[in-house]
């Protein structure tokens, strides 16, 4: 009976540091995604920003 009750309450019981751990995992995944995206698209993104700033300097001298 104890095992069934424990299994039933498994999702509703939260440990004190569980929220902090979840935020840490989300932050790690977002950081990893940002590093991969900048590695793959960094040069083209830099070129896009360079073209945009040079166009803006032509419009507003």
N, C-alpha and C positions, 0 to 999 in steps of 0.2 A: 504494500500500500504506500509506503514511504517513497518508493521509486516512481510510482505513477504520479504522486502529488508533486514530487520534485520535477519530473519531466513536464508536467502541466504548467508549473510556475517558472519554467526556465526562461521564457522570453520576457516575462514581466519583472523579474528580478534584475536589477542593475547594480553593478558594483560602483563604488564612488569614483574611480578613475576611468570608467569606461568611456564617458563622453570626451574626456581629454585625449584618450587614446584614439578615438574615432576622428577627432579633429586633426590629430597628428598624422594619421594615415591619409586623410584627405589632402592635407598640406603637402605631404610627400608625393602623392600622385600628381597633384597640380604642378609642383616644382619639376618633377620628372617630365611631364608633358611639355612644360615651357622650355626645358633644356633641349628636348628632342626637336620641338618645333623650331627653335632658334638655330639649331644645328642644321636642320634640313633647309629652312627658308631664310636663314640669316643674311646671306649675300643678296638675294633678290629683294628682301625687305629693306636692306640698307640702300640699295639702288633706288627703290621706290621713294624712300624718304629723301634721298639726295635730289631726285628729280622734282619732288614736290617743293622742297625748300628753294631750289633754283628757280622754279616757276613763280613762287611767291615773291622772291626778290626782284623778278622782272616786273611783276604787277605793282609792288610797293617799293620803289627804289629809295 
